[in-house]
Amino acid sequence: MKRLSIALILSVVAASPAFAHLNPAEHGSFAAGFSHPLFGADHILAMVGVGLWAFVVGGRAVWAIPLAFVATMMLGFAAALAGIGLPFVEPVIAASVVVLGLLALMALQVPTPVGMAMVGFFALFHGYAHGGEIGSATSLPFMVGFALATALLHAAGIGFAGNTLSHRGRIAARIAGGLTALAGLWLVAGV
C-alpha cells in the first residue's frame, strides 16, 4: 500500500496537461478512456479526494460516495455526447479539487445520500469533460475505461487513508485532503 501511495503521489507531481491523452487509433478506445483521468492533475486529485472523503465519512459512504461519483460521471459523459450544453466545466472541475480536499480535511460528516449528491454535482462536470475530449474513440469502451480508472483512483484514496489504523488513517486522510485542497487552489489560479 505504501508503494501505491508513493506511485500515486509521483503521478500527481509528474502529471502533464490533459493534452497528452492516448490516441484511440493506436491504443484502442478502452485504453484511451482508461488513461484519460490519469493524464490530468485535476482529475487525479479530485478522484483521490473523493476516496479520502468517503473514508473519513465511513460506513456505507465508503462505497456509496465513490459509486455515486462514477454513475453521475457517466451521465455527464452522455450529456456531452448528446450535445447538451454545460457551462463552466473547467472552473467547476478545478473547484472540485479544492472542495473535495476541504471536505476530507474538515472530515465533514453528512448523511450518505447528501454526500452522494455533493460528489455527484462535481462528477457531472468531470464526465462532461471526458465526453468533450473523446476524439475518435468509440464511446462505450472509452466510458468503461475512464469509469474503471476513476474507481481505481477512488480506491487509491480509500486505501491510502485506510492503510493505517483507523485513527491514524483518518488523520492521514485529513492531511492528504488539505494538500489536495492546496493543489486545487494552485489549479484554480491557473484556470
MIDOSE-1310 file (N, C-alpha, C; in nm, 2 decimals, decimal comma, always signed):
residues 191
mkrl	+0,08/-0,12/+0,00/+0,00/+0,00/+0,00/+0,09/+0,13/+0,00; +0,20/+0,12/+0,07/+0,29/+0,23/+0,07/+0,34/+0,26/-0,07; +0,37/+0,15/-0,14/+0,42/+0,17/-0,28/+0,31/+0,24/-0,37; +0,19/+0,19/-0,35/+0,08/+0,25/-0,42/+0,07/+0,40/-0,39
sial	+0,08/+0,44/-0,26/+0,07/+0,58/-0,22/+0,18/+0,66/-0,29; +0,30/+0,60/-0,28/+0,42/+0,67/-0,34/+0,40/+0,69/-0,49; +0,35/+0,58/-0,56/+0,33/+0,59/-0,70/+0,22/+0,69/-0,74; +0,12/+0,70/-0,65/+0,01/+0,80/-0,67/+0,07/+0,94/-0,66
ilsv	+0,14/+0,96/-0,56/+0,20/+1,10/-0,53/+0,29/+1,14/-0,65; +0,37/+1,04/-0,69/+0,46/+1,07/-0,81/+0,38/+1,10/-0,94; +0,27/+1,03/-0,95/+0,18/+1,05/-1,07/+0,13/+1,19/-1,07; +0,08/+1,23/-0,95/+0,03/+1,37/-0,94/+0,13/+1,47/-0,97
vaas	+0,25/+1,46/-0,91/+0,36/+1,55/-0,93/+0,40/+1,56/-1,08; +0,41/+1,44/-1,14/+0,46/+1,44/-1,28/+0,35/+1,45/-1,38; +0,22/+1,46/-1,34/+0,11/+1,47/-1,44/+0,13/+1,59/-1,53; +0,11/+1,55/-1,66/+0,12/+1,66/-1,76/-0,01/+1,71/-1,79
pafa	-0,02/+1,82/-1,87/-0,15/+1,87/-1,90/-0,24/+1,77/-1,98; -0,37/+1,79/-1,98/-0,46/+1,69/-2,03/-0,45/+1,68/-2,18; -0,36/+1,74/-2,25/-0,34/+1,73/-2,39/-0,26/+1,60/-2,43; -0,21/+1,53/-2,34/-0,13/+1,41/-2,36/-0,20/+1,28/-2,36
hlnp	-0,33/+1,28/-2,40/-0,41/+1,15/-2,40/-0,36/+1,06/-2,50; -0,39/+0,93/-2,48/-0,35/+0,82/-2,58/-0,44/+0,84/-2,70; -0,39/+0,81/-2,81/-0,46/+0,81/-2,94/-0,54/+0,68/-2,95; -0,67/+0,69/-2,96/-0,75/+0,57/-2,97/-0,72/+0,48/-3,09
aehg	-0,68/+0,54/-3,20/-0,64/+0,46/-3,32/-0,52/+0,37/-3,30; -0,43/+0,42/-3,21/-0,31/+0,34/-3,18/-0,32/+0,25/-3,06; -0,40/+0,29/-2,96/-0,41/+0,22/-2,84/-0,54/+0,16/-2,81; -0,64/+0,19/-2,88/-0,78/+0,14/-2,86/-0,86/+0,24/-2,77
sfaa	-0,99/+0,23/-2,79/-1,08/+0,32/-2,72/-1,08/+0,30/-2,57; -1,07/+0,17/-2,52/-1,07/+0,14/-2,38/-0,94/+0,20/-2,32; -0,83/+0,18/-2,38/-0,70/+0,23/-2,32/-0,70/+0,38/-2,32; -0,76/+0,44/-2,43/-0,76/+0,59/-2,43/-0,85/+0,64/-2,31
gfsh	-0,97/+0,57/-2,29/-1,06/+0,61/-2,18/-0,99/+0,59/-2,05; -0,93/+0,47/-2,03/-0,86/+0,44/-1,90/-0,75/+0,54/-1,87; -0,68/+0,58/-1,97/-0,57/+0,68/-1,94/-0,61/+0,82/-1,92; -0,73/+0,85/-1,97/-0,78/+0,99/-1,97/-0,78/+1,05/-1,83
plfg	-0,83/+0,99/-1,73/-0,83/+1,06/-1,60/-0,68/+1,06/-1,54; -0,60/+0,98/-1,59/-0,46/+0,97/-1,53/-0,36/+1,07/-1,59; -0,41/+1,15/-1,69/-0,32/+1,24/-1,75/-0,35/+1,39/-1,71; -0,43/+1,41/-1,61/-0,46/+1,54/-1,57/-0,46/+1,55/-1,42
adhi	-0,38/+1,64/-1,36/-0,37/+1,65/-1,22/-0,51/+1,68/-1,16; -0,59/+1,76/-1,23/-0,72/+1,79/-1,17/-0,81/+1,67/-1,15; -0,80/+1,58/-1,25/-0,88/+1,45/-1,24/-0,82/+1,36/-1,13; -0,69/+1,35/-1,13/-0,63/+1,26/-1,03/-0,66/+1,31/-0,89
lamv	-0,64/+1,44/-0,86/-0,66/+1,49/-0,73/-0,81/+1,48/-0,69; -0,90/+1,51/-0,78/-1,04/+1,51/-0,74/-1,08/+1,36/-0,71; -1,04/+1,27/-0,79/-1,08/+1,13/-0,77/-1,02/+1,07/-0,64; -0,90/+1,10/-0,61/-0,84/+1,06/-0,49/-0,91/+1,13/-0,37
gvgl	-0,94/+1,26/-0,39/-1,01/+1,33/-0,29/-1,15/+1,27/-0,25; -1,22/+1,22/-0,35/-1,35/+1,15/-0,33/-1,32/+1,03/-0,24; -1,22/+0,95/-0,27/-1,19/+0,84/-0,18/-1,15/+0,87/-0,04; -1,07/+0,98/-0,03/-1,03/+1,03/+0,11/-1,15/+1,07/+0,19
wafv	-1,24/+1,14/+0,13/-1,35/+1,19/+0,20/-1,45/+1,08/+0,23; -1,47/+0,98/+0,14/-1,55/+0,87/+0,16/-1,50/+0,79/+0,28; -1,37/+0,77/+0,29/-1,31/+0,70/+0,40/-1,34/+0,77/+0,54; -1,33/+0,90/+0,53/-1,35/+0,98/+0,66/-1,49/+0,98/+0,70
vggr	-1,59/+0,98/+0,60/-1,73/+0,97/+0,64/-1,76/+0,84/+0,70; -1,70/+0,73/+0,64/-1,71/+0,60/+0,69/-1,84/+0,53/+0,66; -1,86/+0,41/+0,72/-1,98/+0,33/+0,70/-2,00/+0,30/+0,55; -2,13/+0,30/+0,51/-2,16/+0,27/+0,37/-2,12/+0,38/+0,28
avwa	-2,08/+0,49/+0,33/-2,03/+0,60/+0,24/-1,90/+0,56/+0,17; -1,83/+0,47/+0,23/-1,70/+0,43/+0,17/-1,72/+0,38/+0,03; -1,83/+0,31/+0,01/-1,85/+0,26/-0,13/-1,96/+0,34/-0,20; -2,06/+0,40/-0,13/-2,17/+0,47/-0,19/-2,13/+0,60/-0,25
ipla	-2,04/+0,68/-0,19/-2,00/+0,81/-0,24/-1,92/+0,79/-0,37; -1,82/+0,70/-0,37/-1,75/+0,68/-0,50/-1,84/+0,62/-0,61; -1,93/+0,53/-0,57/-2,02/+0,48/-0,67/-2,11/+0,59/-0,73; -2,16/+0,68/-0,65/-2,24/+0,79/-0,70/-2,16/+0,88/-0,79
fvat	-2,03/+0,90/-0,76/-1,94/+0,98/-0,85/-1,93/+0,91/-0,98; -1,90/+0,78/-0,99/-1,88/+0,71/-1,12/-2,01/+0,71/-1,20; -2,12/+0,68/-1,13/-2,25/+0,68/-1,20/-2,29/+0,81/-1,26; -2,27/+0,92/-1,18/-2,31/+1,05/-1,23/-2,21/+1,10/-1,33
mmlg	-2,09/+1,06/-1,32/-1,99/+1,10/-1,42/-2,03/+1,04/-1,56; -2,08/+0,92/-1,56/-2,13/+0,86/-1,69/-2,24/+0,94/-1,74; -2,33/+0,99/-1,66/-2,44/+1,08/-1,71/-2,38/+1,21/-1,77; -2,28/+1,26/-1,71/-2,22/+1,38/-1,77/-2,16/+1,35/-1,90
faaa	-2,10/+1,23/-1,91/-2,04/+1,19/-2,04/-2,14/+1,18/-2,15; -2,26/+1,12/-2,11/-2,37/+1,10/-2,21/-2,42/+1,24/-2,25; -2,43/+1,33/-2,15/-2,48/+1,47/-2,19/-2,38/+1,54/-2,29; -2,26/+1,52/-2,27/-2,16/+1,58/-2,37/-2,18/+1,52/-2,50
lagi	-2,19/+1,38/-2,51/-2,21/+1,32/-2,64/-2,34/+1,36/-2,70; -2,44/+1,39/-2,62/-2,57/+1,43/-2,68/-2,57/+1,58/-2,72; -2,46/+1,65/-2,69/-2,45/+1,79/-2,73/-2,53/+1,88/-2,64; -2,56/+1,84/-2,52/-2,63/+1,92/-2,42/-2,52/+2,02/-2,36
glpf	-2,55/+2,14/-2,36/-2,45/+2,24/-2,31/-2,44/+2,24/-2,16; -2,32/+2,26/-2,11/-2,30/+2,27/-1,97/-2,19/+2,37/-1,94; -2,23/+2,49/-1,88/-2,13/+2,59/-1,87/-2,03/+2,57/-1,75; -1,92/+2,64/-1,76/-1,82/+2,65/-1,65/-1,76/+2,51/-1,62
vepv	-1,74/+2,43/-1,72/-1,69/+2,29/-1,70/-1,55/+2,29/-1,63; -1,46/+2,36/-1,69/-1,32/+2,36/-1,64/-1,31/+2,43/-1,50; -1,37/+2,55/-1,48/-1,37/+2,61/-1,35/-1,43/+2,52/-1,24; -1,54/+2,45/-1,27/-1,60/+2,36/-1,17/-1,51/+2,24/-1,14
iaas	-1,45/+2,19/-1,24/-1,36/+2,08/-1,22/-1,24/+2,12/-1,13; -1,19/+2,24/-1,16/-1,08/+2,29/-1,07/-1,13/+2,31/-0,93; -1,25/+2,37/-0,92/-1,31/+2,40/-0,79/-1,33/+2,26/-0,71; -1,37/+2,16/-0,79/-1,40/+2,03/-0,72/-1,28/+1,98/-0,65
vvvl	-1,16/+2,00/-0,70/-1,04/+1,96/-0,63/-1,03/+2,03/-0,49; -1,05/+2,16/-0,49/-1,04/+2,24/-0,37/-1,15/+2,19/-0,27; -1,27/+2,18/-0,32/-1,38/+2,14/-0,23/-1,37/+2,00/-0,18; -1,34/+1,90/-0,26/-1,32/+1,77/-0,22/-1,21/+1,75/-0,12
glla	-1,10/+1,83/-0,14/-0,99/+1,83/-0,05/-1,03/+1,89/+0,09; -1,11/+1,99/+0,08/-1,15/+2,06/+0,21/-1,25/+1,97/+0,28; -1,33/+1,89/+0,21/-1,43/+1,80/+0,27/-1,35/+1,69/+0,35; -1,24/+1,64/+0,29/-1,16/+1,54/+0,36/-1,09/+1,61/+0,48
lmal	-1,03/+1,73/+0,46/-0,95/+1,80/+0,56/-1,04/+1,82/+0,68; -1,16/+1,87/+0,66/-1,25/+1,91/+0,77/-1,32/+1,78/+0,82; -1,31/+1,67/+0,76/-1,38/+1,55/+0,80/-1,53/+1,57/+0,81; -1,58/+1,64/+0,71/-1,72/+1,68/+0,72/-1,81/+1,56/+0,72
qvpt	-1,89/+1,54/+0,82/-1,98/+1,43/+0,83/-2,12/+1,47/+0,78; -2,17/+1,40/+0,68/-2,30/+1,43/+0,63/-2,37/+1,29/+0,61; -2,50/+1,29/+0,60/-2,57/+1,16/+0,57/-2,52/+1,12/+0,43; -2,51/+0,99/+0,41/-2,45/+0,93/+0,29/-2,52/+0,98/+0,16
pvgm	-2,66/+0,99/+0,16/-2,72/+1,05/+0,04/-2,68/+1,19/+0,01; -2,66/+1,27/+0,11/-2,61/+1,41/+0,09/-2,47/+1,41/+0,03; -2,39/+1,32/+0,08/-2,25/+1,31/+0,03/-2,25/+1,26/-0,12; -2,34/+1,17/-0,15/-2,36/+1,12/-0,29/-2,40/+1,24/-0,38
amvg	-2,49/+1,32/-0,33/-2,54/+1,43/-0,42/-2,42/+1,53/-0,43; -2,35/+1,56/-0,33/-2,24/+1,66/-0,33/-2,13/+1,61/-0,44; -2,09/+1,49/-0,43/-1,99/+1,45/-0,53/-2,05/+1,43/-0,66; -2,18/+1,40/-0,67/-2,25/+1,38/-0,80/-2,25/+1,51/-0,88
ffal	-2,26/+1,62/-0,81/-2,26/+1,75/-0,88/-2,13/+1,77/-0,95; -2,01/+1,74/-0,89/-1,88/+1,76/-0,95/-1,86/+1,65/-1,05; -1,91/+1,53/-1,03/-1,90/+1,42/-1,12/-1,96/+1,45/-1,26; -2,07/+1,52/-1,26/-2,13/+1,56/-1,38/-2,04/+1,64/-1,47
fhgy	-1,96/+1,73/-1,41/-1,87/+1,81/-1,49/-1,75/+1,73/-1,53; -1,70/+1,64/-1,45/-1,59/+1,56/-1,49/-1,63/+1,47/-1,60; -1,74/+1,41/-1,60/-1,79/+1,32/-1,71/-1,81/+1,40/-1,83; -1,86/+1,52/-1,82/-1,88/+1,61/-1,94/-1,75/+1,64/-2,01
ahgg	-1,65/+1,66/-1,93/-1,52/+1,69/-1,98/-1,46/+1,57/-2,06; -1,48/+1,45/-2,00/-1,44/+1,33/-2,07/-1,51/+1,32/-2,21; -1,64/+1,34/-2,21/-1,72/+1,34/-2,33/-1,68/+1,44/-2,43; -1,64/+1,56/-2,38/-1,59/+1,66/-2,48/-1,46/+1,63/-2,54
eigs	-1,38/+1,54/-2,48/-1,25/+1,51/-2,53/-1,24/+1,37/-2,58; -1,35/+1,31/-2,62/-1,35/+1,17/-2,67/-1,27/+1,15/-2,80; -1,27/+1,25/-2,88/-1,20/+1,24/-3,01/-1,26/+1,13/-3,10; -1,17/+1,05/-3,15/-1,22/+0,94/-3,24/-1,24/+0,81/-3,17
atsl	-1,24/+0,81/-3,04/-1,27/+0,69/-2,96/-1,41/+0,64/-2,97; -1,43/+0,52/-2,96/-1,57/+0,46/-2,95/-1,62/+0,48/-2,81; -1,74/+0,53/-2,80/-1,79/+0,58/-2,67/-1,80/+0,48/-2,56; -1,86/+0,36/-2,59/-1,87/+0,26/-2,48/-1,74/+0,22/-2,42
pfmv	-1,64/+0,17/-2,50/-1,52/+0,13/-2,44/-1,44/+0,24/-2,37; -1,45/+0,36/-2,43/-1,39/+0,48/-2,37/-1,45/+0,51/-2,23; -1,59/+0,50/-2,22/-1,65/+0,53/-2,10/-1,62/+0,42/-1,99; -1,62/+0,29/-2,03/-1,58/+0,19/-1,94/-1,44/+0,21/-1,89
gfal	-1,35/+0,25/-1,98/-1,21/+0,27/-1,94/-1,20/+0,39/-1,84; -1,26/+0,50/-1,86/-1,24/+0,61/-1,77/-1,32/+0,58/-1,64; -1,43/+0,51/-1,65/-1,50/+0,47/-1,52/-1,42/+0,38/-1,44; -1,35/+0,28/-1,50/-1,26/+0,19/-1,42/-1,14/+0,27/-1,36
atal	-1,08/+0,35/-1,44/-0,97/+0,43/-1,39/-1,01/+0,52/-1,27; -1,13/+0,58/-1,28/-1,18/+0,66/-1,18/-1,21/+0,58/-1,05; -1,27/+0,47/-1,07/-1,29/+0,38/-0,95/-1,16/+0,34/-0,88; -1,06/+0,31/-0,96/-0,93/+0,28/-0,90/-0,87/+0,39/-0,83
lhaa	-0,88/+0,52/-0,88/-0,83/+0,63/-0,81/-0,91/+0,66/-0,68; -1,04/+0,63/-0,68/-1,12/+0,64/-0,56/-1,06/+0,54/-0,46; -1,04/+0,42/-0,51/-0,99/+0,31/-0,42/-0,85/+0,35/-0,37; -0,77/+0,42/-0,45/-0,64/+0,46/-0,40/-0,65/+0,56/-0,28
gigf	-0,74/+0,65/-0,29/-0,77/+0,74/-0,18/-0,82/+0,67/-0,06; -0,91/+0,58/-0,08/-0,96/+0,50/+0,04/-0,84/+0,42/+0,10; -0,77/+0,35/+0,01/-0,66/+0,27/+0,05/-0,55/+0,34/+0,12; -0,52/+0,46/+0,07/-0,42/+0,55/+0,14/-0,46/+0,58/+0,28
agnt	-0,59/+0,62/+0,29/-0,64/+0,66/+0,43/-0,65/+0,53/+0,52; -0,69/+0,42/+0,46/-0,71/+0,30/+0,54/-0,59/+0,22/+0,56; -0,48/+0,27/+0,51/-0,35/+0,19/+0,52/-0,30/+0,18/+0,66; -0,34/+0,26/+0,75/-0,30/+0,26/+0,89/-0,42/+0,22/+0,98
lshr	-0,40/+0,22/+1,11/-0,51/+0,20/+1,20/-0,61/+0,31/+1,18; -0,73/+0,29/+1,22/-0,84/+0,38/+1,19/-0,81/+0,52/+1,23; -0,77/+0,55/+1,35/-0,74/+0,68/+1,39/-0,64/+0,75/+1,31; -0,52/+0,68/+1,29/-0,41/+0,74/+1,21/-0,45/+0,75/+1,07
gria	-0,54/+0,66/+1,01/-0,58/+0,67/+0,88/-0,67/+0,80/+0,86; -0,75/+0,83/+0,95/-0,84/+0,95/+0,95/-0,75/+1,07/+0,95; -0,64/+1,07/+1,03/-0,55/+1,19/+1,03/-0,48/+1,20/+0,89; -0,43/+1,09/+0,84/-0,37/+1,09/+0,71/-0,46/+1,13/+0,60
aria	-0,58/+1,09/+0,61/-0,68/+1,14/+0,51/-0,71/+1,29/+0,52; -0,71/+1,34/+0,64/-0,73/+1,48/+0,65/-0,61/+1,56/+0,61; -0,49/+1,52/+0,64/-0,37/+1,58/+0,59/-0,37/+1,58/+0,43; -0,39/+1,46/+0,38/-0,39/+1,45/+0,23/-0,50/+1,53/+0,17
gglt	-0,62/+1,55/+0,24/-0,72/+1,63/+0,19/-0,68/+1,78/+0,19; -0,61/+1,82/+0,29/-0,56/+1,96/+0,29/-0,46/+1,98/+0,18; -0,37/+1,89/+0,16/-0,28/+1,90/+0,05/-0,35/+1,90/-0,09; -0,46/+1,82/-0,10/-0,54/+1,82/-0,22/-0,60/+1,96/-0,24
alag	-0,66/+2,02/-0,14/-0,72/+2,15/-0,15/-0,61/+2,25/-0,19; -0,49/+2,25/-0,14/-0,39/+2,34/-0,18/-0,35/+2,33/-0,32; -0,34/+2,20/-0,37/-0,31/+2,18/-0,51/-0,43/+2,23/-0,59; -0,55/+2,21/-0,54/-0,66/+2,26/-0,62/-0,66/+2,42/-0,63
lwlv	-0,62/+2,48/-0,53/-0,61/+2,63/-0,53/-0,50/+2,67/-0,64; -0,40/+2,59/-0,65/-0,29/+2,62/-0,75/-0,36/+2,60/-0,89; -0,44/+2,49/-0,90/-0,50/+2,47/-1,03/-0,60/+2,58/-1,07; -0,68/+2,62/-0,97/-0,78/+2,73/-0,99/-0,71/+2,86/-1,03
agv	-0,59/+2,89/-0,97/-0,51/+3,01/-1,01/-0,47/+3,00/-1,16; -0,46/+2,88/-1,21/-0,41/+2,86/-1,35/-0,53/+2,85/-1,45; -0,65/+2,85/-1,40/-0,77/+2,83/-1,49/-0,80/+2,96/-1,55
